[in-house]
């Protein structure tokens, strides 16, 4: 995570001098919308606060985009607040539970990642998608959405519009998943564990996995979060392989700005540390409901911030073919996850 100093304020250059832009106005806006979403989520628990936060954030963003002075706080809410919410969730889960759940999901995760890359290669060729855009959509769907795309970008060096296309396409299906997966899970009669494994392996971004999981229920949310974090760690070996292939292809150090420290999702380390702390018994069981409520509100704030950063017009302008590719890869991952679970008798 960023340092405390980076989190508390972000410097921006303006004429004629240098000013400091506080994160608090953006955080306040996000929190106020999240409070409304929390209330709506309690009125309609089947939809849930995270989904309402996402929808309200998108509505506000596209009715009247937040000004530049609000953007630093919105960015912090969408990234750091989400990461700390995951750490807080770790305080509710024992380390034994985390390790057992992560290990039990590896088979399904391996199949879904393979399905993502194979379908991206085949469908991308059929649709005539440029190689780098095809790779970004594949890795974003396979691993962890926008974070994986951001990690792969300095390695494969795509054009800026290709990165924008990939992120917009991935986000579109994150939104669809958050809105549809819980209802589909109930329709199929999935158990909390079955839904958590499905959501954790078939939804792209961590925020969307968490939102869909806890909309389905606490047990499903806990399981989905661990599965997703296990899946997210695979960004490191995947990016190392990409770097090696790029260096071979160019016969030089084509990824000089590649940094393992930069791409590693460090909040996962803190999540495991929090789970280890819970396992020591130092955190009373009576604290669990309060910790879960705080983490839940932080998740709603993060989804609200993501909604406040989403431009529907820009998403619509990405074109049809990348969206079709994203749909095909996403469907391959979703169906392969369910198929493996069915064969293994885990649904």
Secondary structure as UniProt FT lines:
FT   HELIX           4..8
FT   STRAND          9..13
FT   STRAND          18..22
FT   HELIX           24..43
FT   TURN            45..47
FT   HELIX           49..63
FT   HELIX           68..76
FT   HELIX           77..81
FT   HELIX           82..90
FT   TURN            91..92
FT   HELIX           95..104
FT   HELIX           106..127
FT   HELIX           131..139
FT   HELIX           140..144
FT   HELIX           145..156
FT   HELIX           160..188
FT   HELIX           192..202
FT   HELIX           206..216
FT   HELIX           218..232
FT   HELIX           234..250
FT   TURN            254..257
FT   HELIX           260..263
FT   HELIX           267..279
FT   TURN            280..281
FT   HELIX           285..287
FT   HELIX           288..308
FT   HELIX           312..316
FT   TURN            317..318
FT   HELIX           320..344
//
